[in-house]
Amino acid sequence: MHRSSVDFCVSVQGVPNGRNFCNLCEGVELMKSQWNWARKSRRAFTLVELLVVIAIIGILVGLLLPAVQAAREAARRMSCSNNVKQLGLAVQNHESAYKKLPHSGQCDSTGSSTTVYMMHSTATLLLPYIEQQSVYNLFNFNENSIAFYGASPSGTNFITPSGCVIHRNSKGKSYDDPSHPSGQTAAQTSIPTYVCPSTPLDTGSRDPVDRLGGIDYMFIAVTDVDSRVGSATYGMRTPSSDSQYFQMRVLGMLDCEGSRLASTTDGTSNTVFVIEDAGRAHPNVTLFGALSTRYTPVSSPAFPVNMSTGPLGRHMYAWADADANTNGYSGPSNAIAPGSRLAKINNFQSPTGGPPECLWSVNNCGPNDEPFAFHGAGANAGFGDGAVKFLSANTDGVVLKWMIGRNDAVLYEMPE
């Protein structure tokens, strides 16, 4: 016959220590009843509770993602800053080795096909100083460019049959000359130091046609921003028809005449010689594509780029091309109303590809030959003493002109 622990407890009341044993039995019964009640009352999550939990997780993830993205961009910006630092050190090492700064490749910036070029770009000359000696060795630096390309006199310089004006001291063969295949191999090499990781273009998508290595930085040969207070074009590009045009032109640190660090009389720590110009790509690339209206020195180039006058355009996004490495700082001089022509950093930054009044495919709009970066608030700039500073997009355009000029006698020190 089955007996509960309570029945057994009653039967042992008269036994020594039976009362204590009875108390223990009652405790066991109480625990069993509580356990059975808990088992009966236990239930699963309701649908509402589950949705609340999912919503909370979603909110937490939403709060976390911007922080992760910000941390990643900070790392990319630091990497980009390091690239600019390497360019600064390379320029100084070149000056130490040759007793002169590397030439600017693009010797001036007339805004037309009369712009004068060296045969090789500044970035090409700097290759040995950024651990790219093997790529440097693929180029021809010895050929007499004037004789080889049949150039005829054009003022103090020479013009090739293709229409390119080359400097009287030009040496070597062009990288896009079919008779110089190793130059093409070199030019198709992607150089990490020349590419900012914040730029939303990889090597393949930047130039899917010729796969030329890109560059996201520009050396500044000259600036012609109007600095006359009260002028109708103050803060914009000075019109070439202006009687004081040449007074408004200010030279940068690099040129084609053999300048040295000592030529920067304003002080190297006060002078910007390189700045970001990120996002340029082959003309076939939607939104980012850009086309130069200047001519290659080669009549039948290995990498033809079509423009209105034929397939002789320059590759103003490729580090091997002198037209890509060095430019003038002028502002968006080709912007149409209601677009502003005031010179600034990151002009017409949005939408991607630029607004109708200043599409990025138009010269001097967005990343096309102007200071431009994808860091949002500004761009990295390298100074003559090797320092790198982040210039705000709010930097006054005329102030930036004085920071670029090497001997304009107007000094401006960036705040720390």
C-alpha positions in Angstrom: 0.0 0.0 0.0 1.4 3.4 -1.0 2.0 5.9 1.8 3.0 9.6 1.5 5.8 11.0 3.5 3.3 12.9 5.6 1.6 9.6 6.6 4.9 8.2 7.5 5.7 11.2 9.5 2.6 10.7 11.7 3.5 7.1 12.3 6.9 7.9 13.7 5.9 10.7 16.1 6.7 8.6 19.1 10.0 7.4 17.9 13.2 9.1 19.3 14.1 12.0 16.9 11.0 11.2 15.0 9.8 14.8 15.2 12.9 16.1 13.5 12.5 13.5 10.8 8.9 14.6 10.4 9.9 18.2 9.8 12.3 17.1 7.1 9.5 15.2 5.4 7.2 18.1 5.4 9.9 20.3 3.8 10.4 17.8 1.1 6.7 17.8 0.4 6.6 21.6 0.2 9.5 21.7 -2.3 7.8 19.1 -4.5 4.6 21.1 -4.6 6.4 24.3 -5.4 8.4 22.6 -8.3 5.2 21.1 -9.7 3.5 24.6 -9.7 6.6 26.1 -11.4 6.5 23.4 -14.1 2.8 24.0 -14.7 3.2 27.8 -14.9 6.4 27.9 -17.2 5.6 29.2 -20.8 7.5 30.3 -24.0 8.1 33.9 -25.3 5.1 35.5 -26.9 5.4 36.9 -30.4 5.3 40.5 -29.0 8.2 39.8 -26.6 10.2 38.3 -29.4 9.7 41.3 -31.6 10.7 43.7 -28.8 13.9 41.8 -28.3 14.6 41.9 -32.1 13.9 45.6 -32.2 16.3 46.3 -29.3 19.0 44.3 -31.0 18.3 46.3 -34.2 18.7 49.6 -32.4 21.9 48.5 -30.8 23.3 47.5 -34.2 22.2 50.8 -35.7 24.0 52.7 -33.0 27.1 50.6 -33.4 27.5 50.7 -37.2 28.2 54.4 -37.6 30.9 54.1 -34.9 32.5 51.2 -36.8 32.3 53.1 -40.1 33.8 56.3 -38.4 36.7 54.2 -37.0 37.4 52.7 -40.4 37.4 56.1 -42.1 39.7 57.4 -39.5 42.1 54.6 -40.3 41.8 55.3 -44.0 42.4 59.0 -43.5 45.5 58.2 -41.5 46.8 56.0 -44.2 46.1 58.7 -46.8 48.0 61.2 -44.5 50.9 58.8 -44.4 51.0 58.7 -48.3 51.3 62.5 -48.4 54.1 62.2 -45.8 55.9 59.7 -48.0 55.6 62.1 -51.0 57.1 64.9 -48.9 60.0 62.8 -47.8 60.6 61.6 -51.4 60.7 65.2 -52.7 63.3 66.1 -50.0 65.4 63.0 -50.8 65.3 63.9 -54.5 66.5 67.4 -53.7 69.3 66.0 -51.5 70.4 63.6 -54.3 70.2 65.9 -57.3 70.6 69.3 -55.6 67.2 70.4 -57.1 63.6 69.5 -56.6 61.9 67.1 -59.0 60.4 69.0 -61.9 56.6 69.5 -61.9 56.0 67.5 -65.1 53.3 70.0 -66.1 55.4 73.2 -66.2 52.5 75.7 -66.0 48.7 75.6 -66.4 47.3 77.8 -69.1 44.0 76.0 -69.2 44.5 75.1 -72.8 46.6 72.9 -75.2 49.4 75.5 -74.8 50.3 74.1 -71.4 54.0 73.0 -71.4 55.1 69.5 -70.3 58.1 67.5 -69.4 58.1 64.0 -70.8 57.8 62.3 -67.4 55.6 63.0 -64.4 56.7 64.1 -61.0 55.4 60.8 -59.6 57.7 58.9 -62.0 60.7 60.7 -60.7 59.8 59.9 -57.1 59.6 56.2 -57.6 63.1 55.3 -56.3 62.3 57.2 -53.0 59.2 55.2 -52.3 60.8 51.8 -52.8 59.7 51.4 -56.4 63.1 51.4 -58.1 62.2 48.3 -60.2 59.2 50.2 -61.8 61.4 53.3 -62.3 63.9 51.3 -64.2 61.3 50.4 -66.9 61.1 54.0 -68.1 63.4 55.6 -70.7 64.9 58.8 -69.4 67.8 59.3 -71.9 66.2 59.8 -75.3 66.4 63.3 -76.8 62.6 63.9 -76.7 62.7 66.9 -79.1 64.5 65.0 -81.9 62.8 61.7 -81.3 59.3 63.1 -81.6 60.2 65.5 -84.4 59.2 68.6 -82.3 59.5 72.0 -83.8 60.2 75.3 -82.0 57.2 77.0 -80.2 58.4 80.1 -78.4 61.1 79.0 -76.0 59.8 75.4 -76.1 58.8 72.8 -78.8 55.6 71.4 -80.1 55.3 67.8 -81.3 53.2 66.8 -84.5 50.5 65.6 -82.1 50.1 69.1 -80.7 51.8 68.7 -77.3 54.0 71.5 -76.2 57.1 70.0 -74.5 59.7 71.8 -72.4 63.1 72.5 -74.0 64.8 70.3 -71.4 62.5 67.3 -71.9 64.3 63.9 -71.9 63.1 60.3 -72.5 60.2 58.5 -74.2 56.6 58.9 -73.3 55.1 56.0 -71.3 52.3 55.6 -73.9 54.7 55.4 -76.9 54.2 52.0 -78.7 58.0 51.8 -79.2 58.5 51.9 -75.5 56.5 48.8 -74.2 58.3 48.6 -70.8 56.9 52.1 -70.2 53.4 50.7 -70.6 54.1 47.9 -68.2 55.4 50.4 -65.7 52.4 52.8 -66.1 50.0 49.9 -65.5 51.5 49.2 -62.1 49.3 50.3 -59.2 51.5 52.2 -56.6 49.9 52.1 -53.1 51.5 55.4 -52.1 49.7 57.2 -54.9 46.2 56.0 -54.0 44.1 57.2 -51.1 42.1 54.3 -49.5 39.1 56.6 -48.9 38.5 57.0 -52.6 35.6 54.8 -53.6 37.4 53.3 -56.6 39.7 50.3 -56.8 42.4 49.9 -59.4 40.3 48.0 -61.8 37.2 50.2 -61.7 39.3 53.4 -62.0 40.5 52.4 -65.4 38.8 49.3 -66.8 40.0 50.1 -70.3 43.8 50.5 -70.1 44.3 49.6 -66.4 46.8 52.5 -65.8 47.8 53.0 -62.2 45.9 55.9 -60.7 46.9 58.8 -58.5 44.8 60.7 -55.8 47.3 63.6 -55.2 48.4 66.6 -57.1 51.5 68.8 -57.0 50.7 72.5 -57.5 52.6 74.3 -60.2 50.8 77.6 -60.1 47.7 79.3 -58.8 45.8 82.2 -60.5 43.1 82.8 -57.9 42.1 86.5 -57.9 43.2 88.0 -54.5 42.2 91.7 -55.2 39.7 92.7 -52.6 36.7 94.3 -54.3 37.4 92.6 -57.7 34.4 91.1 -59.4 36.2 87.8 -59.6 37.7 87.9 -56.1 38.3 84.4 -54.8 37.8 82.9 -58.3 40.1 82.3 -61.3 41.5 85.5 -62.7 40.4 85.8 -66.3 43.3 85.5 -68.7 42.0 88.7 -70.4 42.5 90.6 -67.2 45.2 93.3 -67.5 46.6 92.1 -64.1 46.4 88.4 -64.9 50.1 87.8 -64.5 50.3 89.7 -61.3 47.7 87.4 -59.9 49.7 84.2 -60.8 51.7 82.8 -57.9 54.2 79.9 -58.4 54.2 76.7 -56.4 57.3 75.0 -55.0 57.9 72.7 -58.1 58.6 74.0 -61.6 60.6 72.9 -64.7 63.5 75.3 -64.2 65.4 73.4 -61.5 64.1 75.1 -58.3 65.5 74.1 -54.9 64.1 74.2 -51.4 65.9 77.5 -50.9 63.7 78.9 -53.8 60.8 78.8 -51.4 61.6 82.1 -49.7 58.2 82.1 -47.8 59.6 79.1 -45.9 59.0 75.5 -46.5 56.9 75.1 -43.3 54.5 77.7 -44.6 54.1 76.4 -48.2 51.8 73.7 -49.5 53.3 71.8 -52.4 51.0 68.7 -52.7 47.3 68.2 -51.8 44.7 65.5 -52.4 42.9 65.4 -55.8 41.1 62.1 -55.4 38.6 60.3 -57.5 39.8 60.9 -61.1 39.2 58.0 -63.5 39.1 57.0 -67.1 36.6 59.0 -69.2 34.5 55.8 -69.6 33.8 55.5 -65.9 30.4 56.9 -65.0 30.4 59.8 -62.6 34.1 59.7 -61.9 35.4 59.9 -65.5 37.3 62.9 -66.6 39.0 64.0 -69.8 41.9 66.3 -70.4 41.8 68.6 -73.5 45.6 68.6 -73.7 47.6 66.4 -76.1 49.9 63.4 -75.6 53.3 63.9 -77.2 52.8 60.7 -79.2 51.0 60.7 -82.6 49.8 57.1 -82.3 49.6 56.4 -78.5 49.4 52.9 -77.0 46.5 54.1 -74.8 44.4 56.3 -77.0 41.8 58.6 -75.3 39.2 60.1 -77.6 38.3 63.7 -77.5 36.7 66.1 -80.0 39.9 66.5 -82.0 40.8 62.8 -82.1 42.3 60.0 -79.9 45.2 62.0 -78.5 44.0 63.1 -75.1 46.1 62.8 -72.0 45.3 60.5 -69.0 44.8 63.0 -66.3 44.1 60.3 -63.7 47.3 58.1 -64.3 50.4 58.7 -62.1 52.7 58.2 -65.1 51.1 61.1 -67.0 52.5 64.6 -66.3 49.0 66.0 -66.8 47.7 64.1 -63.8 50.5 64.7 -61.3 50.7 68.5 -61.4 48.0 71.1 -61.9 47.1 74.7 -61.2 44.8 75.8 -58.4 42.1 77.9 -59.9 38.7 77.0 -58.6 35.7 75.7 -60.6 36.2 78.2 -63.5 33.9 76.2 -65.8 30.9 76.1 -63.4 27.7 77.5 -64.9 25.0 79.4 -63.1 23.8 79.0 -60.4 27.1 77.2 -59.5 29.7 79.2 -57.6 33.1 79.8 -59.1 34.8 80.5 -55.7 38.0 78.4 -55.3 37.8 76.1 -52.3 38.6 72.6 -51.1 36.1 69.9 -52.1 34.1 72.1 -54.4 30.8 70.5 -55.6 31.4 67.5 -53.4 27.8 66.2 -53.7 26.0 64.6 -55.3 28.5 62.0 -56.5 29.4 63.0 -60.0 28.6 66.6 -59.3 25.5 68.7 -59.9 24.5 69.7 -63.5 26.2 73.1 -63.1 29.6 71.5 -62.5 29.8 67.9 -63.4 33.0 66.1 -62.3 33.8 65.3 -65.9 34.3 69.0 -66.5 37.7 70.5 -66.0 38.2 72.1 -62.6 34.9 70.7 -61.3 35.0 68.4 -58.2 38.1 66.2 -58.3 39.1 67.4 -61.8 42.4 69.2 -61.2 41.3 70.8 -57.9 41.9 70.0 -54.2 39.4 67.3 -53.5 39.1 64.4 -51.0 36.5 61.8 -49.7 37.1 62.5 -46.0 34.1 64.8 -45.9 35.4 67.7 -43.9 38.6 68.6 -45.9 41.8 67.2 -47.4 45.3 66.2 -46.5 48.0 68.6 -47.6 51.8 68.2 -47.6 54.1 71.1 -46.7 57.6 71.8 -48.0 59.2 70.8 -44.7 57.6 67.3 -44.8 54.7 68.1 -42.4 51.2 66.9 -43.2 48.2 68.9 -42.1 44.4 68.3 -42.7 43.0 71.5 -44.3 39.3 72.1 -43.5 36.9 72.4 -46.4 36.1 75.8 -44.9 39.6 77.1 -45.6 39.3 80.4 -47.4 40.3 80.0 -51.1 42.5 83.1 -51.1 44.2 82.0 -48.0 45.0 78.7 -49.7 46.5 80.6 -52.6 49.0 82.3 -50.2 49.8 79.0 -48.6 50.7 77.6 -52.1 52.8 80.5 -53.3 56.5 79.9 -52.6 57.7 83.5 -52.8 54.6 85.8 -52.7 55.8 87.3 -49.3 52.4 86.6 -47.8 52.7 84.1 -44.9 49.9 82.2 -43.3 50.5 79.7 -40.5 48.0 77.0 -40.0 46.6 76.9 -36.5 47.5 73.7 -34.5 
